[in-house]
């Protein structure tokens, strides 16, 4: 077999195993290589593997030498090749992985059997991997053209830095725009959803241009409505964009569509409003350049009857006629549409184009807004949650991306609570952080006044758009409510009152109804219950950042309070916890496991678990999938009893043992806090049944990512990145980045570990309950029963002293333990939030408990 496989050609495979002479490229690329990849000047490992596989009579090889390589990109695209008459089967998507050995970069195809590594965010950018088996996939329609395929891989630790100056070995991989390795698709998709534009095919450089209207015939929308069915060609339209929808991707493996996108524009002239549909290739060319408020001249378009089931947005101006019998279609072909953006300076008053009419409301007005009403809001972000994902109903591989935010506008003590879905604006969605001025349009009111606590929040719609900062010059800048907000925020910024803001963490919203009878009405309980024996499968099926709510039945048998022991309380704690939860190689994972078993505590940021949090490194071939994705916590650790042994007197049970040894001679403040760790209730039933269990699922760990943090503006880039989704391409860090442990927790209290025994007394599950109460609630000790405690409160704790925290934890823990006896042998319904944090880390939170035997 020839060692030269030829240069890539146009066709289903865009890149072959092009093997140019590397000697001229190696000089100067060795510097700035990766930690652990700083090899002496030698031939590229990628080059050696390619030579082995081209000389091998088999289609796959095990490299003679396996060395760490860095992951620079993980990119997703639609799988092709299914016949048109065959229903596509999962997986629908495939992945290209770009690796670097310190000499060259190479784009490789990931075998679909390893897709689960991306689903779980185990294989991700910025880590080192060891590839132990590769194969070559040839394009049989091209001479000597093939691509490198990763068949077996082991994922290791995150790297401190990776050089982006290392060149691609294959010239085809350097081409712009980037092309996927397999199939005829011309572009990559966003890594975690299909709504966000991703890659260099999405242009944003369309500019307004003056147009000579002397020879342009323009027709009004109302006249076009009456005459379009009798025409073959149509005069130009002069309209203003009033609404713009997010992108819709409709690609299927058995449909040969190059860029299957669609978006809706609601446009209007003086005679009416109509929907415009932009199709396929026009979307990458125009979508990012078309903004609400722009004036367009549309020529060479087509018209069709409106879709009977499409829900149109509310009209901007009720006085303008809504044309719902036809839709304007813009396409690159049949006919090729001509779009011109008219400068606002050229817009004439006699055209009578409608102005934008925003529906701004203040937070004080939201309480009176009816359900499903549409509004616009502006304010300052005081809380920004982490990005989460929810599965779409029609596909197990497609997800929505969303996050929860709080917006304050100075008119109420309560913020706007907003469920913010991705609006095809990743440049905004991924850049928002607390203290940012934020405006969002077309939000829908969700409310239930009969629920306790009252349910009231806003959620985005298909036409929602976001804006951050820079509100001057925007069409809404002269609105009275906008001016009032800008005046209020100016006084707050000058006084420094906006520093107490929060980012990230577990956010259990929206709450479920307060009674089981109401819950039973709102949910089909028979189909919604999950058997406790099926919970593990539900957890293992979760993908990265997916959060799901399930209901189980059981009996609460153990409740234990775990106090907060944040790293900010001690500099030495920060050092002890600095390397916790990093993905590791097999050897270092074993060392970490042995260390934690010896110490008996997780090396984690508080609140911590009395069980050992476990993060497995992934040995990444399909046969080992089950082993690498087991539960996040190992066997339980005996709870230390305070003041009962010499060891208890010398250690603080709420902290890792390595930290306890350092603090054994510290002051009495830690000694006082030690007394609360023993607050635990255990039923007689548990003592009788625990040794005979078939299985005990342990998911009570609370990882650092799930603790809301005080926002620090100087570290906004780091904090924003931590709570965004994993990027598709490696982003180098500037300087030495901090750790999450370095940022103060926004929680006043610790958390509770709750053990629920299944109704058949064969399986138990231990989960976390993370209360979020204001300092006022803690000081007045208003928690008198466990059921009251489990009622979710969305209030973040205000600034409180260490004494407040200690007194509050004692009062809360005492009430919980005292009330726990009410539930001895009582069957309950537990509402659980299960969350996949990626990299083998999964958490389960107890959101709410019901007593079905009580109706209120």
Buried (B, 14 or more C-beta within 10 A) or exposed (E): EEEEBBBBBEEBBBBBBBBEEBEEBBEEBBEBBBEBBEBEEEBBBBBBBBEBBBEEEEEEBEBEEBBBBBBBBBBBBBBBEBEEEEEBEEBBBBBBBBBBBBBBBBBBBBBBBBBBBBBBBBBBBBBBBBBBBBBBBBBEEBEBBBBBBBBBBBBBBBBEBBBEEBBBBBEBBEEEEBBBBBBBBBBBBBBBBBBBBBBEBBEEEBEBEEBEBEEEEBBBBBEBBEEBEEEEEBBBBBBBBBBBBBBBBEBBBEEEBEBBBBBBBBBBBBBBBBBBBBBBBBBBBBBBBBEBBBBBBBBBBBBEEBEEEEEBBBBBBEEBBBBBEBBBBBBBEEBEBEBBBBEEEEEEEEBEBBEBBBBBBBBEEBEEBEEEBBBBBBBBBBBBBBBBBBBEEEEEBBBBBBBBBBBBBBBBEBBBBBBBBBBBBBEBBBBBBBBBBBBBBBBBBBBBEEBEEEBBBBBBBBBBBBBBEEBEEBBBEEBEBBEBBBEBBEEEEEEEEBEBBBBBBBBBBBBBBBBBBBBBEEBEBEEEBBBBBEBBEBBBBBBBBBBBBBBBBBBBBBBBBBBBBBBBBBEBBBBBBEEBBBBBBBEBBEEBBEEBEEBBBBBBBBBBBBBBBBBBBBBBBBEEBEEBBEBBBBEBBEBBEBEEEEEBEEBBBBBBBBBBBBBEEEEEEBEEBBEBBBBBBBBEBBEEBBEEBEBBBBBBBBBBBBBBBBBBEEBBBBBBBBBBBBBBBBEEEEEEEBBBBBBBBBBBBBBBBBBBBBBEBBBBBBBBBBBBBBBEBBEEBBBEBBBEBBBBBBEBBEEBEEEBBBBBBBBBBBBBBEBBEEBBEBBBBBBBBBBBBBBBBBBBBBBBBBBBEEEE
